[in-house]
Amino acid sequence: MKITNVSYERLDLKLSEPYTIAYETISKAVNFILKIETDTLAIGYGCAAPDAVVTGESPQEVEQDIKDIIIPFLKGKNSFMSTEILHDLKPLLKRKSSALAMVDMALLDLVARKIDTPLYQFLGGYRHSIPTSITLGILPIEDTLRIAGDYVKEGFFILKIKGGLSVEEDIEKMIRLRDMFPSTQLRFDGNQGYTVKEAIAFFEGTKKVGIEIFEQPTKEGMDELLGQVTKNTGIPVMADESVKTLKDTFRLAQNERVDMVNIKLMKVGGIREAMHINSVSQSAGLEAMVGCIDECRLGISAGLHFALSRQNIKFADLDGHLDMIADPFKGLFKLDKGILYPSKAAGLGLIKD
């Protein structure tokens, strides 16, 4: 299939509820949608969600790369040679992860739509649905409890709580959440906000809570600190910001720094790179979660299809679309009582061209 035309759309999306994490408050997001057309009339779509902290990209850089590099590079290429395309494209992009993820998604969507198969089945297929957590940003305790109650009423049974600013308040928050919701699964994301001492103090103070996952308590780039937390706590410790490349995963696994990894397509460069990271994780006995950043439903759908295709993906945190106002994508998947189900449509589930 020869690529005959490539176009894009920029989405400036406001969030209905701004949220706070350990290092910033977020009220809006920019996504880019890439459309690849071929001489067979088959079409594929991909999404990029640049983020200065997570992907190291600005929207301006990604948009410029789309216009100056990606579009002219893709035209005329054989879309079936997608591995070669991505290999040759990568060094051309200065800041690359979400832009590469967008191209990767579009090429995979293209082929899966061509053969009229949902992407997760084209990728191998392991399950047909997966539960997702719903994330609460850093809020006062009473607000956290109130919003958590609303989510539980909606059917969510996995709550992921952001923290990292105050150990004492984080401990109290988790204890009160457990008292209020005894049967709900609780996960905690330190968002790089803790020292090792604080992380251990958090563990000691929440032993009775039964926290399922302790995500990225310490700063990225300081593997030894993350390893100290892993060795001195009884909660499975998950690397998030510390895992951006295949080399990161191998290094953390080789040195036994963590118990789990959070794979986000936008930060690692797409589904194919995510598959390599998951394979290294599985070989080292590290379970994986598919996470997200502020992505419209098209990006979330890609994360969902990847999660459904791999045995080692035990967890999902795919809720980045829920607060987006005017997300143009509908019907790609269903979220029912905290469980995500893909549509039966081909590729990423987009029916309308």
Summary of the structure (lengths in Angstrom):
residues: 353
radius of gyration: 19.7
end to end distance: 17.7
largest distance: 61.1
contacts: 1295
relative contact order: 0.15
helix: 38%
strand: 25%
